[in-house]
Amino acid sequence: MGDADVEILPTEREGAFVVRVGGRDQSCVDLGDPTRLVFDYVRRMGDVLDAVGEPGRPVRVLHVGGAGLTLPRYVAATRPTSWQVVLEPDEALTARIREELPLPRRSGIRVRPVAGREGLEAVRDDAVDVVVLDAYRDGEMPEDLVSAEAAAAYARVLGVGGVLLANVADRAPFALARDVLAGLRTCFAEVLVSAEPATLKGRRPGNLLLVAGGDDRLRRALERSATTSAAPYRVLAGEQVGSVLGGGAPRADPLRIDT
């Protein structure tokens, strides 16, 4: 991605900017208030991060995909001293963000200029509490991040009680989300799904959040957040997940040909 493909656009709110990559809005960053999550699906991702472990306690987070670093900024503000690493291969994008939307001092956020799967393989076992998967290339999730092998890699780096949070942009009949879900179920006993009702009913495309590895406490917290959110959403758990998003098949890693 070249520098010309990255736009950082001011919004009506002073100090808030939209990051657009390749003509697509990727992030909204509020420098004055990093806890303000503008996009509805990002606010839902924040709800998941809030529900992991004890509120306000530091966590170890591996972000696969960076863009404007909205969620790393959020975690740094809501859980100070957290360990955070971002895998973002687009060095031109990261340079623009650092220059025009600088990170807070002592944020603890480190950005590694590597692709998601490559960076993931370099992470040791049981190293993190949360993996946030929010990586897109030309509007599509890279194939090697949604395969069954990728699911095994996520499970490997997560510690006991660790949570994978995956943002899957899809629309009915949800071919991608069904397959990603099937792949995650090869490694995780429990997978929750949150989505806007209109998306689940097939009225419009949207972002389905797949939350793997959570426990009952996390599920209850998300169910509470779903009803009190400014943009209410649904949380599917247990048999509901299979009845709505069943029938998928785990995807295999793309064929790699060494030259």
N, C-alpha and C positions, 0 to 999 in steps of 0.2 A: 504494500500500500504506500503510495507516494504522499509526500507532504501536501500536494495539491488536492488530494482526496479528503483531507481532514479540514473540517470547518468548526470553529468555536464561535458560537453565536450568542450575543447577549439576549436576555429575556426582559420582560417588563419589570422584573424584580431586580433591584440593584444588587450586584455581586453574584447573580445566578446566571449560568450559561448552559446552553445545549451543545453537546458534542455530536457532530454529524460526520459520519465516515462513509465515503462512497455514496453519498446522497441519502443515507439512512440515519435517523436519530438514534444514537447509541446510549447517551447518558445525559443526565441533567445534574450539574454540579452547583451547589449553593455554597460559595466560599464562606459566607457569613454564618451559615447554619448547616453543617454537614449532616445533621440528623433529619433534615427536611428531605424526604424522598418523594419526588414529584410524580414519576411514572407509577401507575397503580401496581404493576407487577413487581417493581422494585420495592415498593412499600410492603408488598406481601413477602418478598425475600427478607426484608428487614424484620418482619414479624417472626420468621423462622429463626433468624440469628438471635433475636431477643429471647427466644424460648429455649435456646441451647444452654444447658448447665444452669448455674446460678446467675440471676440477673446482675449485670454490671461487672462480673468477674472476668478477668482476662481469659482469652481463648486463643488457640493456635489455629489459624485459618490459612488454607491454601486456595487462592483464587485462580481458576483456570479461565483466562480472559480478563482483560483489564479495562480497556476503553478509557473513560474519564476517571476511573478509580473511585466511583461513587460509593460502592459498598465498603471498600477498605477504609475510606474516610469515615463512613458511618460507624464501623466497628471501632476505629481508633477513638471516636468521640464518645461512644456509649460504653466501651470496655477498654479504658486506658491501659497501656502497657501490653496489649495483646501482641502476640507474634504473628505477623502476616507476610506472606510471600505471594506475589502476583506473577503468573506466567503469561507474558504478553509478547509475542514475537514481533509486533509492529513497532520497531524502534523509532520511526518517524513520528508516529502517534504519541508514544510515550514522551518524546522530546518536546513536542508541542504542549502536552499537558503539563509537564514539569515547568515549562517556561511561562505559560499563560495562566494556568490554574494550579499554582504550586501547592504542594502538600504542606500541611501544618508542620512546624518544627517538632522534632522528636515524635513523629507519628508512628514510628516503628514499621512503616510499610516499605518493603523492598520489592523492586520490580526486576524480574529476570527476563532478558530478551530471548526467550526460547518458546517454541511451539508447545502447546499443552501436553501432548503425550510424551514428547522428549523430556520436558521438565518433570513430568510426573514420574517417569522411570528413575529419575535421579533422587527422588525423595525416599528416605529410609522408611522401613516398616513402622507402623504405629506412631507416626511423627506428628499427626495433626488431629484436632478435634472436629474440624469442619472442612469439607471440600465444597467450594462454590463453583459450579460449572455454568459459565455464561459466556461461551465462546462461539463466535460466528465469523464465517469467511464468505463475503459476497452474499450475505443474507442466509447462509446455510450453516448448520452445525458440521464441523469436520467429521468425517466418517470414523476416524480412529478415536474419537472421543465419545461415540455413542454405541460402540460395539460391546459384546460380552467380555472381551479381553480388557477393554477399558474399565468396565464395571469391576473386574477383579483387581485392577490397579487401584481404583478408588478405595475398595475395601481393604487392600493391603496397607495403604498409607494412613488409614484412619485408626485411631486408638480405640480402646474399649469404650463403647457408648458413643462413638463418633457418628457424625451425620453428613450425608451427602445431600446437597441442595442443587438440583439441576433445573435450569430454565430452558424449557423446550417450547419454541414458537411453532404452533401447528394449527390446523383447522380440521373440522369434521371431514372424513371419518377418522382422523388422528392416526394415520399410518405410522408416522415417525414416533409419536408418543407411545403408541402400543408396543412398538419394537424396543424402544429404549427401556420401557417398563419391564418387558420380558427379560431383557438382558440384566437389569438390576436385580430381578428376582432370582437369578442364578447365584447371587452372592449375598443378598440382603433378605432377611426374613420378613421385614415389614417395610412397605413403601406407601407413603401418604401422597395424595395429590390435591393441590389447590388450584382453582381456576374461577374465572368469572362465570356466572350462570349463563350469560348469552353465548359464551364460547362453548360450554358443555352442551348447550342446546343446538349448536351448529349454526347460530345466527351470524357469527362473525369469527374470523381467526383471532387467536389470542395466545397468551403465554400460560402454559401449564407448568406448574412447579412440582417436580417430583422430589419427595423428601424421603430418603432411604436411611434406615438405621435408627430412626427415632423411637422413643418409648411412649407409653400412655400419657406421661406428664406433658411431653411435647405436643402430642395430639390434642389433649384438652386445652392447652394454651393456644394452639392455632384455632381451634373451634371457637374459643372466646374472642380472639382477635377478628375472626371472620364475621362475627355478628356486630362488632362495634366499630369496624373500619369505616372510614368515610366512603369507601367503595366496597360494599359487602361482597364477599366471595364464598364459595363452597369449599369444604374440605371433605375429601373422600378417603375412607379408611376401610380396612378389612375387605369384606365381600363386595362393598360398593365399588372398590377400585376395579376388581375383575369384571363386574357387571357392566361398567361403563367403558373401561379401557382394556378389556381382555382380548385374547385372540391374536396377540402379536407374537413375533418370533425373534429371538436374540439375533442380532446382526454380527457378522464376522468382521474382523479387521480387513481393511482393503488390502488387496494383493500388493506387496512391495517387491519391486524388481530392482536389484542393485546393478548399477552400471559402472 
